[in-house]
Amino acid sequence: MLNPDSVGRTFPGSDAITVSQNEIDAFCAVLGETNTTIAPPTFSIRITLEQSQAILSNPDVGLDWTRVVHGDQRFEIFSPIKAGDTFSCSSTIETYKVAAGNEIVTVRSDLHKGGELAVSSWSTLVVRA
């Protein structure tokens, strides 16, 4: 069960991440996207996923990854992602509720570029009962 004290907490990511053109090209190729001058909106997950999973795997948070399914995803883009951009990531556990025995957790991950917010993404995770 998720530790209720985790709700509202922001956890800074541990590493800065620099995006390469090869990463954008490979991601676009999978999607069939031919314009690789900027990354598709969903590319931000490639940056945030590892760090948000590390945060949510912290035993103090208490999320049971063996029972997690992905419920929803949304993005707010303030600045497109381009090759050479370097980002820092943070994740905030925004909401938590229990419905029909399932835990529903919403996590917002923010990517900052040079101190400015570039992308926010929200992941809703369902921890099955």
Helices and strands as residue ranges (DSSP letters): G 4-6, E 10-12, E 17-18, H 21-31, G 41-43, H 44-56, G 65-67, E 68-77, E 86-99, E 102-113, E 116-127
